[in-house]
């Protein structure tokens, strides 16, 4: 069942720059739909109404593309070379989530996925592919766990024994039937570091997130004013939050990202709040032209800066 092609695929994916590659079938996440339904019924998605759309596709990838036989899941390491929690003690500086301190990962990962996809088509002319990176109703984390990239930790993010919590996910759906990998076991054990550090207690229980309390949601997705009861806990976090990722013990095995596009830009590593609050529309677009931060717009960003001040 294309064992030789799979080996070549592994080699090519690493040559392109991916850190890990594993394969699963579209039918390998049978419990994803019920978990998503529970999440939505509790209204834990907040104002992210798009999560309630195309539920049948999210819970069953075969419904998204019935011709798909295999899903190639890829991990792209973005591990920082510094402690992202250190800046939280410097309240005159803004804390920006590690993933947003340089280029927009959607563009970087998609470029690599397309390159790998073109290579795959060259090997098998009859194959068809679709590439996804957080841009379609695809549940990448359950698929990544099913494929064996890692397991969903108590903070609900994927954790790898090799990469810790610092990696992006990309997916290639293909009509090729490739040999599957085995899903990873849960290695969280009795550890609760990610739950304990959360400033807003956004985890009602292990493996369960209430996005309405999550600082990443509040500073990125939430358009209106942040509740008074949560504003103090934001601290100087002005875009996202890395607390639960940063304290994961499995990060001790992570190595600094090779991808230059993920290395922190100096001006975004610890920016002065006093300078950020003066940004007008033009200077905002110029500073964040290639960053995912541009997506939230100047007004919401400055709102976050004002809360931090």
C-alpha positions in Angstrom: 0.0 0.0 0.0 2.5 2.6 -1.3 5.0 1.9 1.5 7.9 3.1 -0.7 6.0 6.3 -1.6 5.4 7.0 2.1 9.1 6.7 2.9 9.9 9.1 0.0 7.2 11.4 1.4 8.8 11.4 4.8 12.2 12.4 3.3 10.7 15.1 1.1 8.7 16.7 3.9 11.8 17.0 6.0 13.7 18.4 3.1 11.0 21.1 2.6 11.3 22.0 6.3 8.6 20.2 8.2 9.5 18.8 11.6 7.2 15.8 11.6 4.8 14.0 9.2 2.3 11.3 10.1 -0.7 9.8 8.2 -4.2 8.9 9.2 -7.5 8.2 7.5 -10.5 10.5 7.3 -12.4 8.1 9.5 -9.9 8.2 12.4 -11.6 10.8 14.5 -14.9 9.2 15.4 -15.3 11.1 18.8 -14.5 14.6 17.4 -18.1 15.4 16.4 -19.5 14.7 19.8 -16.8 16.7 21.6 -17.3 19.6 19.3 -21.1 19.4 19.9 -20.6 19.5 23.7 -18.2 22.5 23.3 -20.8 24.4 21.3 -23.7 23.5 23.5 -21.8 25.0 26.5 -21.3 28.1 24.5 -17.6 27.8 25.1 -16.8 29.1 21.7 -18.1 32.6 22.6 -18.6 34.8 19.5 -16.7 32.4 17.2 -19.9 31.5 15.4 -18.0 30.0 12.5 -17.2 27.1 14.7 -20.9 26.1 14.6 -20.9 26.1 10.8 -20.2 22.9 8.7 -20.2 20.7 11.8 -20.6 17.6 9.7 -17.4 18.5 7.8 -15.5 19.2 11.0 -16.5 16.0 12.7 -16.2 13.8 9.6 -13.5 14.8 7.1 -14.9 12.3 4.7 -17.9 14.6 4.3 -15.7 17.5 3.4 -14.1 15.5 0.6 -15.6 12.0 0.0 -12.7 11.1 -2.4 -10.0 11.5 0.2 -8.4 8.2 1.2 -5.6 9.6 3.4 -4.7 12.7 5.4 -1.1 13.7 5.7 -0.6 15.6 8.9 2.5 17.8 9.2 4.1 19.7 12.1 6.1 22.8 11.7 8.2 23.7 14.7 8.2 27.3 15.9 9.9 26.9 19.3 11.3 30.2 20.6 14.9 30.7 21.8 13.7 32.7 24.8 11.3 32.3 27.7 8.1 33.9 26.6 6.9 34.3 30.2 9.9 36.6 31.1 8.3 39.7 29.6 5.2 39.4 31.8 7.2 41.0 34.6 8.0 44.0 32.5 4.7 45.9 32.6 5.9 48.7 30.3 6.3 46.3 27.5 3.7 44.4 25.5 3.6 40.6 25.5 2.9 39.2 22.0 2.3 35.5 21.5 5.4 33.8 20.1 3.6 32.6 17.0 2.9 36.2 16.0 6.3 37.7 16.5 7.2 37.4 12.8 5.5 36.2 9.7 2.0 34.9 9.5 2.3 31.1 9.9 -0.7 30.5 7.5 1.4 31.8 4.6 4.6 30.0 5.6 2.9 26.6 6.2 0.7 26.8 3.2 3.7 27.5 0.9 5.4 24.4 2.3 2.2 22.3 1.9 1.8 23.3 -1.7 5.4 22.5 -2.4 4.9 19.0 -0.9 1.6 18.6 -2.7 3.2 19.4 -6.1 5.9 16.8 -5.4 3.3 14.2 -4.5 1.4 14.8 -7.8 4.7 14.4 -9.6 5.1 11.0 -8.1 1.5 9.9 -8.8 0.0 11.8 -11.6 -3.5 10.5 -10.9 -3.6 11.7 -7.4 -5.6 14.7 -6.2 -4.9 16.8 -3.2 -6.3 19.6 -1.0 -4.1 21.5 1.5 -5.4 23.1 4.7 -3.8 25.2 7.4 -6.3 26.5 9.8 -8.4 27.9 6.9 -11.3 25.4 6.5 -13.7 23.3 8.6 -10.9 20.8 9.5 -10.2 19.8 13.0 -6.4 19.7 12.8 -5.7 18.8 16.4 -7.8 15.6 16.6 -6.4 14.6 13.2 -2.9 15.3 14.4 -3.4 13.1 17.4 -5.0 10.3 15.3 -2.0 10.4 13.0 0.5 10.3 15.8 2.0 13.8 15.8 1.2 14.0 19.5 -1.7 14.0 21.9 -4.2 16.7 22.9 -2.9 17.9 26.3 -5.0 19.1 29.2 -4.7 22.6 27.7 -6.5 21.1 24.6 -3.5 21.8 22.4 -1.4 19.2 20.7 1.8 18.1 22.6 4.7 16.2 21.1 7.4 14.2 22.8 9.9 15.8 20.4 8.5 19.3 19.9 6.7 20.0 23.1 3.8 22.4 22.5 5.5 24.6 20.0 4.3 23.6 16.5 1.9 24.5 13.8 -0.3 22.0 12.0 -0.9 21.6 8.3 -2.9 18.9 6.4 -2.9 17.5 3.0 -6.0 15.5 2.0 -5.2 13.1 -0.9 -7.0 10.5 -3.0 -4.0 8.2 -2.5 -4.3 5.4 0.1 -1.1 5.6 2.1 -0.1 3.4 5.1 -1.4 4.9 8.4 0.5 5.7 11.5 -0.5 4.9 15.1 -2.0 7.5 17.3 0.0 8.8 20.2 -0.9 8.0 23.8 -1.6 10.7 26.4 1.6 11.4 28.4 0.3 14.2 30.6 0.0 12.0 33.6 -0.8 13.8 36.8 0.8 17.1 35.6 -1.5 20.1 35.8 1.0 22.9 35.1 -1.0 24.3 32.1 -4.2 24.4 34.1 -2.7 25.9 37.2 -0.9 28.8 35.4 -4.0 30.1 33.4 -4.6 33.7 34.6 -8.3 33.6 33.9 -9.1 30.0 34.9 -10.2 29.2 31.3 -10.1 25.5 31.8 -13.3 24.2 33.6 -11.7 20.8 33.6 -8.7 19.0 32.2 -8.9 18.8 28.4 -11.7 21.4 28.3 -11.4 25.0 27.4 -13.9 27.9 27.8 -12.7 30.2 25.1 -14.7 33.1 26.6 -12.1 33.3 29.4 -9.1 32.6 27.3 -6.8 35.5 26.9 -6.0 34.5 23.3 -9.7 34.7 22.5 -10.2 37.9 24.4 -7.3 39.7 22.7 -7.7 38.3 19.2 -11.2 37.0 18.5 -13.4 39.1 20.9 -14.5 42.4 19.2 -16.1 44.2 22.1 -14.9 45.4 25.5 -13.4 42.8 27.7 -15.4 42.2 30.9 -14.1 44.2 33.9 -13.6 41.0 35.9 -11.1 39.8 33.4 -9.2 42.9 32.4 -6.7 42.8 35.3 -5.7 39.2 34.4 -4.8 40.3 30.9 -1.7 41.9 32.4 0.5 43.2 29.5 -0.6 40.5 27.1 -1.6 42.5 24.0 -2.0 39.7 21.5 -2.5 36.1 22.5 -1.2 34.2 25.5 1.5 31.5 25.8 1.3 30.7 29.5 -0.2 27.2 29.2 2.1 26.3 26.3 5.2 27.7 27.9 5.0 25.7 31.1 4.5 22.3 29.5 7.4 20.0 30.8 7.6 18.4 27.3 9.1 21.7 26.0 12.4 20.6 27.4 12.8 18.4 24.3 12.0 21.2 21.9 14.7 22.8 19.8 14.7 26.3 18.4 12.8 26.6 15.2 14.9 26.4 12.0 12.4 28.4 10.0 13.7 32.0 9.8 10.2 33.3 9.4 9.3 32.1 12.9 12.3 33.9 14.6 11.1 36.8 16.7 11.5 40.2 15.1 13.4 42.5 17.5 10.6 45.2 17.4 7.9 42.6 18.3 9.8 40.7 21.0 9.2 43.3 23.7 7.7 46.4 22.3 7.1 49.5 24.4 3.4 50.0 25.2 4.0 53.8 25.1 5.0 53.5 21.4 2.3 51.0 20.4 -0.5 53.2 21.8 0.4 56.0 19.3 0.1 53.8 16.2 -2.2 55.3 13.6 -3.7 53.1 10.8 -0.8 53.5 8.4 1.9 52.8 11.0 -0.1 49.8 12.3 -0.3 48.3 8.8 3.4 49.0 8.2 4.5 47.4 11.5 2.3 44.3 11.1 2.1 43.9 7.3 3.4 40.3 7.3 2.2 39.4 10.8 -1.1 37.7 11.8 -1.7 40.7 14.1 -2.8 42.7 11.1 -6.0 40.6 11.0 -7.5 42.1 14.1 -7.0 45.7 12.9 -5.6 48.8 14.6 -8.6 49.6 16.8 -8.8 46.2 18.6 -5.0 46.1 18.9 -4.8 49.5 20.6 -7.7 48.5 22.8 -5.5 45.7 24.1 -2.6 48.1 24.6 -4.8 50.4 26.6 -5.9 47.6 28.9 -2.2 46.7 29.4 -1.3 50.3 30.3 
